[in-house]
Amino acid sequence: MDIRLSWDLFIIVFFGIVIAYSFIIGRNQTLKVIISSYMAILAADGLGNLTNDYILPNVNALSPAESDQFLILMKIFIFVVVIVLLSIKGGFFVDIMEERKIPVRIMATLAFGFLNAGLIVSTILVYISGGSFVSGTMELTKTTELYQESELVQLMINNHNLWFALPVFAIVLISIFEARKVVVN
């Protein structure tokens, strides 16, 4: 696969930045970002779909193309803002793994960082292509210029359900194998 100086490079760099950031904030905070991402997906999709169904049809000043663009930008904005707010100010704490040997911690942080990046990138690409996780629509995917130009975009969009599910399975596996013992005094 040849790397183009466009979306391919952007996706690769974004993965690198998210993985590096995961090492900075640590595995538990990365898990908090993943959980926040799921909440942000639901909030952005829900509010976007409500806006599309009830508000945009009543706005005569916008053309259908402008309405679609507004909806895409609104979903992405809500998605990013909710992730940031919940990650920084969210009223929940994640502490999933006991401290193990350094290689295990490094691999766990790397894996969660990779899955986090995949979840965020695939979600943004689904929104850009006009899709929705809540309603399950993905009709614009194969007609967008972005999809036609980039193999990585195609990979991310075609496998968006996998990117959506993998972080959950990783958290479940870690929870099963690394369950903490609860001591009640």
C-alpha positions as CSV (number, residue, x, y, z in Angstrom):
1,M,0.0,0.0,0.0
2,D,1.5,3.3,-1.0
3,I,1.1,6.2,1.4
4,R,-0.4,9.4,-0.1
5,L,0.2,12.8,1.3
6,S,-3.5,13.1,2.2
7,W,-5.9,11.1,4.3
8,D,-3.6,8.1,4.5
9,L,-0.8,10.1,6.1
10,F,-3.3,11.9,8.3
11,I,-4.7,8.6,9.6
12,I,-1.2,7.1,10.2
13,V,-0.1,10.3,12.1
14,F,-3.3,10.4,14.1
15,F,-2.8,6.8,15.2
16,G,0.8,7.7,16.2
17,I,-0.3,10.7,18.2
18,V,-3.1,8.9,20.0
19,I,-0.8,6.0,20.9
20,A,1.9,8.4,22.1
21,Y,-0.7,10.3,24.1
22,S,-1.9,7.0,25.6
23,F,1.6,6.4,27.0
24,I,1.6,9.9,28.4
25,I,-1.8,9.6,30.2
26,G,-1.5,5.9,31.0
27,R,-3.6,2.9,30.4
28,N,-6.4,3.7,32.9
29,Q,-6.9,7.2,31.5
30,T,-6.8,5.8,28.0
31,L,-9.6,3.5,29.0
32,K,-11.5,6.5,30.4
33,V,-11.1,8.1,26.9
34,I,-12.4,5.0,25.2
35,I,-15.5,4.9,27.5
36,S,-15.9,8.7,26.9
37,S,-15.8,8.0,23.2
38,Y,-18.7,5.6,23.4
39,M,-20.7,8.1,25.3
40,A,-19.7,10.8,22.8
41,I,-20.8,8.6,19.9
42,L,-24.2,8.2,21.4
43,A,-24.6,11.9,22.2
44,A,-23.4,13.1,18.8
45,D,-25.5,10.6,16.9
46,G,-28.6,11.2,19.1
47,L,-28.4,15.0,18.9
48,G,-27.5,14.9,15.2
49,N,-30.4,12.6,14.3
50,L,-32.8,14.7,16.3
51,T,-31.5,17.8,14.6
52,N,-31.8,16.1,11.2
53,D,-35.4,14.9,11.9
54,Y,-36.9,18.0,13.6
55,I,-34.8,21.1,13.1
56,L,-33.2,21.0,9.7
57,P,-36.4,20.3,7.8
58,N,-37.9,23.5,9.2
59,V,-34.9,25.7,8.2
60,N,-35.6,26.9,4.6
61,A,-32.4,29.0,4.4
62,L,-30.2,25.9,4.0
63,S,-29.9,23.8,0.9
64,P,-29.8,20.0,1.3
65,A,-26.1,20.0,0.8
66,E,-25.6,22.7,3.4
67,S,-27.9,20.8,5.8
68,D,-25.8,17.7,5.3
69,Q,-22.6,19.6,5.9
70,F,-24.0,21.3,9.0
71,L,-25.1,17.9,10.4
72,I,-21.6,16.4,9.8
73,L,-19.8,19.3,11.4
74,M,-22.3,19.3,14.3
75,K,-21.8,15.5,15.0
76,I,-18.0,15.8,14.9
77,F,-18.0,18.9,17.1
78,I,-20.3,17.2,19.7
79,F,-18.2,14.0,19.5
80,V,-15.0,15.8,20.2
81,V,-16.4,18.1,22.9
82,V,-18.0,15.3,24.8
83,I,-14.8,13.2,24.7
84,V,-12.7,16.1,26.0
85,L,-15.2,17.0,28.8
86,L,-15.8,13.5,30.0
87,S,-12.1,12.6,29.8
88,I,-11.1,15.7,31.8
89,K,-14.1,16.3,34.1
90,G,-16.0,13.0,33.9
91,G,-17.2,11.9,37.3
92,F,-15.9,8.4,36.9
93,F,-12.6,6.6,37.6
94,V,-11.1,3.7,35.7
95,D,-8.6,1.3,37.4
96,I,-8.7,-1.9,35.5
97,M,-5.3,-3.6,35.8
98,E,-3.1,-4.4,38.7
99,E,0.5,-3.2,38.3
100,R,2.3,-6.0,36.4
101,K,5.6,-6.2,34.8
102,I,6.7,-3.4,32.6
103,P,6.3,-5.3,29.3
104,V,2.7,-6.2,30.1
105,R,1.9,-2.6,31.0
106,I,3.5,-1.4,27.8
107,M,1.6,-3.8,25.6
108,A,-1.7,-3.0,27.3
109,T,-1.2,0.7,26.9
110,L,-0.1,0.2,23.3
111,A,-3.1,-2.0,22.5
112,F,-5.6,0.4,24.2
113,G,-4.0,3.4,22.5
114,F,-4.3,1.6,19.1
115,L,-7.9,0.6,19.7
116,N,-8.7,4.2,20.9
117,A,-7.3,5.7,17.8
118,G,-9.2,3.3,15.6
119,L,-12.4,4.0,17.4
120,I,-12.0,7.8,17.1
121,V,-10.8,7.8,13.4
122,S,-13.5,5.4,12.2
123,T,-16.2,7.3,14.0
124,I,-15.1,10.6,12.5
125,L,-14.9,9.0,9.0
126,V,-18.4,7.5,9.5
127,Y,-19.7,10.9,10.3
128,I,-17.9,12.5,7.4
129,S,-19.4,9.9,5.0
130,G,-22.9,10.7,6.3
131,G,-23.3,7.6,8.4
132,S,-24.8,7.1,11.8
133,F,-24.1,4.5,14.5
134,V,-27.5,4.9,16.2
135,S,-29.7,4.6,13.0
136,G,-27.2,2.3,11.3
137,T,-27.2,4.3,8.0
138,M,-24.1,4.3,5.8
139,E,-25.5,5.0,2.3
140,L,-23.0,7.8,1.4
141,T,-19.9,5.8,2.1
142,K,-18.9,4.6,-1.3
143,T,-19.8,7.7,-3.2
144,T,-17.7,10.2,-1.3
145,E,-14.5,11.5,-2.8
146,L,-12.6,10.8,0.4
147,Y,-13.6,7.1,0.2
148,Q,-12.5,6.8,-3.4
149,E,-9.1,8.4,-2.8
150,S,-7.7,6.5,0.2
151,E,-7.3,2.9,0.9
152,L,-7.0,3.6,4.7
153,V,-10.2,5.5,4.6
154,Q,-11.9,2.5,2.9
155,L,-10.4,0.2,5.5
156,M,-11.5,2.3,8.4
157,I,-15.1,2.8,7.0
158,N,-15.6,-0.7,5.8
159,N,-14.6,-2.1,9.2
160,H,-16.2,0.6,11.4
161,N,-18.3,-2.1,13.2
162,L,-15.1,-3.9,14.1
163,W,-13.4,-0.7,15.3
164,F,-16.6,0.0,17.3
165,A,-16.6,-3.5,18.9
166,L,-12.9,-4.3,19.5
167,P,-12.3,-1.8,22.4
168,V,-15.2,-3.4,24.3
169,F,-13.9,-6.9,23.8
170,A,-10.4,-5.8,25.0
171,I,-11.9,-4.3,28.1
172,V,-14.0,-7.4,28.8
173,L,-10.9,-9.6,28.3
174,I,-8.8,-7.5,30.6
175,S,-11.6,-7.4,33.2
176,I,-11.9,-11.2,33.1
177,F,-8.2,-11.9,33.4
178,E,-7.2,-9.0,35.6
179,A,-10.1,-8.8,38.0
180,R,-9.2,-7.2,41.3
181,K,-9.9,-8.8,44.6
182,V,-12.3,-6.8,46.6
183,V,-11.6,-6.7,50.3
184,V,-14.4,-5.6,52.6
185,N,-13.5,-4.5,56.1
